[in-house]
Amino acid sequence: MAKGTGRRPKVDLDSGVEDVALSILEWLGEQGVGAMIRVDAERMRDGQPAWTFAASGGPLDGGMRADGASVAECMGMALLRLREAGLAVPF
């Protein structure tokens, strides 16, 4: 995704990324990156994207965040942003 376009990149919701979310978090920790994924029940009730991935430290310049309506969308966006930041996540 080009920076500043204002458009959301397309995420493959059928990739199965949610199945390896814990493995991704573990791999990031091994790289010195602190990361978490969470669901916000209040945002879910309000019909907003309830899933959030956040990461910082290690080779990341500053922190990063990705939100999604499902865990698959959230983790798909997170992988795109991690790769844009130069982390070759092997999943």
C-alpha positions as CSV (number, residue, x, y, z in Angstrom):
1,M,0.0,0.0,0.0
2,A,1.3,3.4,-0.9
3,K,1.6,5.7,2.0
4,G,-0.9,8.6,2.1
5,T,-3.4,7.1,-0.3
6,G,-6.1,6.9,2.3
7,R,-7.2,3.5,0.9
8,R,-7.1,0.3,2.9
9,P,-5.1,-2.5,1.4
10,K,-6.9,-5.7,0.5
11,V,-6.4,-8.4,3.1
12,D,-6.9,-12.1,2.2
13,L,-9.5,-13.1,4.9
14,D,-9.2,-16.8,3.9
15,S,-5.4,-17.0,4.4
16,G,-5.7,-18.7,7.8
17,V,-3.6,-16.0,9.4
18,E,-5.7,-16.2,12.6
19,D,-4.5,-19.8,13.0
20,V,-0.9,-18.7,13.3
21,A,-1.5,-15.5,15.3
22,L,0.2,-17.0,18.5
23,S,3.2,-18.2,16.4
24,I,3.5,-14.7,14.9
25,L,3.5,-13.2,18.4
26,E,6.1,-15.6,19.6
27,W,8.4,-15.0,16.5
28,L,8.1,-11.2,17.1
29,G,9.1,-11.7,20.7
30,E,12.2,-13.6,19.6
31,Q,13.1,-10.6,17.4
32,G,12.8,-8.2,20.3
33,V,9.4,-6.9,19.4
34,G,6.8,-6.6,22.1
35,A,3.4,-7.4,20.5
36,M,-0.2,-8.1,21.5
37,I,-3.6,-8.7,20.0
38,R,-6.8,-7.8,21.8
39,V,-10.6,-7.6,21.3
40,D,-12.6,-4.7,22.7
41,A,-16.1,-5.7,23.7
42,E,-17.3,-2.1,23.8
43,R,-16.2,-1.4,20.2
44,M,-17.7,-4.7,19.2
45,R,-21.1,-3.6,20.7
46,D,-20.8,-0.3,18.8
47,G,-20.2,-2.0,15.5
48,Q,-16.6,-0.7,15.2
49,P,-13.5,-2.8,14.4
50,A,-13.0,-4.5,17.7
51,W,-9.7,-6.3,17.1
52,T,-6.4,-4.5,17.6
53,F,-2.8,-5.6,17.1
54,A,-0.1,-3.4,18.5
55,A,3.7,-3.8,18.4
56,S,6.8,-1.9,19.3
57,G,10.5,-2.2,20.0
58,G,13.2,-4.3,18.4
59,P,13.8,-3.4,14.8
60,L,10.6,-1.3,14.5
61,D,11.0,2.4,14.3
62,G,8.4,3.4,16.8
63,G,5.2,1.5,17.4
64,M,2.6,0.2,15.0
65,R,-1.1,-0.6,15.3
66,A,-3.6,-2.5,13.1
67,D,-7.3,-2.7,13.6
68,G,-9.9,-5.0,12.0
69,A,-13.5,-6.2,12.3
70,S,-12.2,-9.8,12.7
71,V,-9.1,-11.4,13.9
72,A,-8.3,-12.4,10.3
73,E,-8.6,-8.9,9.1
74,C,-6.6,-7.5,12.0
75,M,-3.7,-9.9,11.7
76,G,-3.7,-9.6,7.9
77,M,-3.4,-5.8,8.2
78,A,-0.7,-6.3,10.9
79,L,1.4,-8.6,8.6
80,L,1.2,-6.0,5.8
81,R,2.4,-3.2,8.1
82,L,5.1,-5.3,9.7
83,R,6.4,-6.2,6.2
84,E,6.2,-2.6,5.1
85,A,8.4,-1.8,8.2
86,G,11.0,-4.3,7.0
87,L,10.2,-7.3,9.2
88,A,10.1,-10.5,7.1
89,V,7.5,-12.4,9.2
90,P,7.8,-16.0,8.0
91,F,4.1,-16.9,8.2
